[in-house]
Amino acid sequence: MKLSFELVKIIIGALLYVGAHIFEGTVGTVCAVAAIVVCGYGILIKAIKDIAHGKIFSVSFLMVLSATVAAAMGEAEEGAAVVLFYCIGEYLEDKADEKSEEKLREYMHTGEESPDEEKTSAPAERFMEKFARVYTPAVVVIALGVSFLPPLFGAEGELFSWIKRGLMLLVISCPCAIAASVPIAFSLSRSTLAKGGVFVSGGAVLQKLSKVTGIRFESPSDAEKNEKELSSLGVSVKGEDALIKSGENGSRVLECLDFGSPDALMTGSEKTAQLIKQSRRTMRIVYENLCLFAAVKGTVIVLSVIGVTAHMWLAVLSDVGLLAICLLNSFRLFFQSKLK
């Protein structure tokens, strides 16, 4: 079995992470820092590229900052956990995409035109960019405020203790759970659809179809056959949000009119309703993860700011623990029966 570079990186990072907990003192710290370097350099490179393109407050930037701060505060194991689990999430996302593309290649022997992957392949990225534009600068401003404003206004405690609290807030606020679970949700959904004979070009199509209210069929018989089931979903067969054309060997090609042709390939028009349902299910799970993230992170950030608790275990619980929950929720999209 040939191991990919990413999988080898994860294995090495995981072994170093385990070593950080087995060995005490300098050896344990070296293992943890090494795990951060092995698993985190890719995130660092992405953060640097984002900054070079004017995206200073990206998700990658905040993750690098959180892991670095954790290591600087003597908690390198927690910094290692952040980048390791993020790498695992990215790897699972890539494998889900590969599975979807493999299914598509298996079907494409009939000469059908393949959905344009490049055009709509990064909806999760755009989704996270919007999130990062608000979340990252807000966290940085709050951390700076917690570090320096209380001493200026005569609050109890030394400046160093307030700075430490502000740094702890940066670790607690790491967005690893969302940065990993949202892309995986889109990828797993596409993989599940592929098992049922529906090949979607990217998650942007799922986002679009989750809100669709009208689909026009090129074939009147297809419209008649699908009208009842689509109507039960609140979708008209006379709308203009998307167009379904006839393809070769009984296949159907879907075009989202905002994107162009083609955006999805189906082995039959009867798959249309299942595609709509899966799109809505996908976005529901994405928003569930976002709401859970907001609730948990918001709570622990407030607790940290007011000084109720400011321990590293809270950072672990609110990041690694939250990541596990969000990933499990996203995997509900994969462990489903094949579309009929």
N, C-alpha and C positions, 0 to 999 in steps of 0.2 A: 504494500500500500504506500503510495507516494504522498508525503505530507507537504502541504502548501507552506509557503513562507509565513503566512499569518498564523497558521495553526502551530507551527514550530515556535513562533514568538510567544503565543499564548501558553504553550506547555512550559517553555523556559521561565516565563513570568510567573506562572503558577507555582513552579518548583521553588523559585526564589522567594515567593510570598510565603509558602509553607516553611521554608528555611528561616524566614524572618521571625516566625512564631516559635520555631523549635529551638533556635539558638538565642542565647541572651547576650547582652552587651554589644560590643563593637561588631561582632560577626553577624548578629541579627540585624543590626542597623544597615550594615553593608548590603546584606541580602535584600532588604526592603528598598534601599536606594537603587540597587541594580534592577529590581523589578520595575521601579518607576521609569528608569531609563529605557529598559527594553520595551515596555508596553506603552510608554508615554511619548517617545520621540516622534512618532507619527502624528500624534495630536499636536505636539509642539510645532512641527513643520506646517501643519494646516493652519494653526493660529498665526504663524509668521506670514504665511501667504495671505490670510484674511486681512491682516494689518497692512500688508503691502498694497492690497486692493481697497484700502480705506475702511475695512470692516474691523474696527478696533475692538469693539465689545461683542465678540462672537462667543458662541458656546464653547468652542475650543479654547479660547483665551481664558474663560472662567474656569474651565476644567484644569488647565495647566496651572493657573494661579492657585486653585484649591489644593492640588497635589503638592505644589512647591511649598505652600504655607504649612501644610500638614507636616512635611518633612522638616522644615525649619523649626517647627515647634516641638520637635523630638518625637513625632508620631508618624514616622515614615511608613509604618505598616498600613495606616489608614490611607495615606496618599497612594500607596501601591494598590490597595483594594479598589480605589476609585478608577485608576487607569486600566487595571486588569479586567474588571467587570465591563468596562466600556469596550475594550477590545473584544471580549467575548460576544458582546451584543453586536458589534460590527461584523464579526465573523459569521454569526448566525444569520444576519441580514444578507450577507453576500451569498451564503449557501442557499438561502431561500430564493434569491434572484436567479442563481444558477439552475436551480431545479425548475423554475418557471420557464427559463429560456431553453432548457433541455427538452421540456415537453413541447414547446413551440417548434423547435427544430425537428422533432419526431413527426409532427403534423405537416410541416412545410414541404414534404416530399411531393405534394400535388401541384406545386408551382404557384401557390397562393402568394400574394404580396404580404410581406411581414409588416406588422405594426411598427411604426417608427420609434424605436427605443430611445434614441438620443433626444428627441424632441420633448418628451414628457417623463424623463427618467428620474428627475430630481425634485418631486413634489415635497418630499419630506425635508429636503434641504431648504427649500424656500419656506416651508412651514416653520422650520427651526430658525431661519434667519429673522423672520418676523418676531418670533418669540424672543430671540436673543437681543434684538434692538431695544426691547423694553426691559427685559429681566436683568441682563448683565449690567448695564449702567446703573440700574436701580440698586442692585446688590452692592456694587462698588461704592456708590454714594452713601448708602446706609452704613457700610462698614467704616468708611472714613468718618462719618458723623459720630458713630459709636466710639471710635478711637480717640477723637480730639475735642468734640463739643462738650461732653460732660465735665472734663477738667476745667475748661474755660469758664464754665458757669458755676464752678465751685462744688461740683459733686464729690462725694466721698470717694477715696481710693486714689492710688498713685496713677500717674500717666501711663506707666508700663502696664498696669493691670487692665486699663481701658483699651490700650492698643492690643493686648492679648485677646480681649473679648471681641474686638473688631476683626482680628485675624481668624478667630474661631468661627465667626459668622461667615467668612469667606469659604471656609471648609464645609460648614453646614449647608451652605447654599448651592453647592456643586450640582449642576443640572444633569448629571450622568443618567439618571433614570429616564428623563424625557429624551435626551440626546440619543439614547440607544433604543428605547421602546417604540418611539414613533416611526422611525424608518423600518424597524422590524415588522410593525403592524402592517404597513403597506406591502412589504415583501412577502410576508406570510399569506396575505390575502390573495396576492397575485398567484402564488404557488398553489393555493387551494383551488382557485379558479381554473388554473391550468390542468389540474387533475380531472376536472369536469369538462374539459374541452373548450374553455374560454381563455383566450390569450390576450392579456391587456398590456399595452405598451408601457404604462407607468402608473404610479399612484395618483398623478394629476387627473387621470381619467376617472379613477375611483372617486376622487373628491368631486369632480364635475357631476358624475352620474348619481352621487348620493343626493344631489339637489335637483335632479332633472324632473321636469313636470310634463314634458312632451317629447315623444319620439316618432319620427315619420319613417314609415316602411316603404321601400321602393316597390315591393310586391304587395298588392292588395290582399292576396291570400294570407300573407304573413301578418298583416295588420289585423285581419279578421280572426286569425288563429290566436293571436296574443292579446287581443283587446280586453277580454274579460279579466285575465290575470293582472295585466298592467293597470287596469282601472281600479282594481282592488288595492293597488299600491299608490293610487293618486296620480298615475301617469297616463296622459292621453296619447292615442296613437296618431293624432293629427298635429302634434306639436313640432317645434322647430329647434329644440335643444340638441337633438342628435338625429342622424340619418343612418338607416340600416339598409345596405345594398346586398344584392345577391352575389355570391362568389362561386368558385368552382366546386364541383363535387358536393353540392348541397350546403356549403359553408355560407356564412354571412359576415360581412365586414361592417363594423360600426364606426361612424365618424362623429365626433363631438364638433359641432359647427364652430366652436371657438378655437379649436386646435387645428383641424384639417384632417387629411386622409393619410392612412387609416389609423384608428386608435385602439381597436380591438378586433380580434378574429374569433368567431364562434363556429362550432361545428354544425349549428342549426339555429334557426330563429327562436326556437323554444327555449333557448338559453337566456333570452333577453331579461326576463323577470328575475331569474336567479342572479344575473349580473347586477341588477339594480339592488336586490336585497343584500348581496354581499358588499356592495359599495356602501350602503347605509350602515351595515353592521360594522364595517371597517372604521368609518368615521365615528360611530358611537363609541367604539373601544378606544380610539385615539383621544376623544374628548373625556372619556372616563379616566384615562391615564393622566391627562392634563389637570382635571379637577382634583384627583387624588394627590398629584404633585403639589398643586397650589395649596391644598388643605394642610398637608404634612409639612411642607417647607415653610409655609406662612406661619404655622403654629410654632415650629422650633426656632424660626428667626425671631419671632416676637419674644419667646421665652429667653433667647440668648440676649436680646437687646435690653430687656428689663432686668436681666441678671438672675432670673429664677434658677436657671441651670446653664452651664457653659462647659460641658464635659465632652471629650472626644467621642465617647460612646454614643452620644446624641448625634454626632456627625455621621457615624457609621450607620446607625439605625435609620436616619433620615435620607441616606444616600444608597448604600449597598442594599439595605433591607427594602427600601422603596423600589429600587431597581428590580429586585427579584419579583416583587409583587406586580409591577408594571409589565415585566417580561412574561410572567405567567398569564396575565390578562391578555396580552397580545397573542400568545400562543393559542388562545381559544379559536383564533381565526384559522389555524392550521389543523387542529384536531376536530375536524368536522367531516361528515360523510361526503362522498363525491356528489357533485351536482348531477341531477337526473336530466 
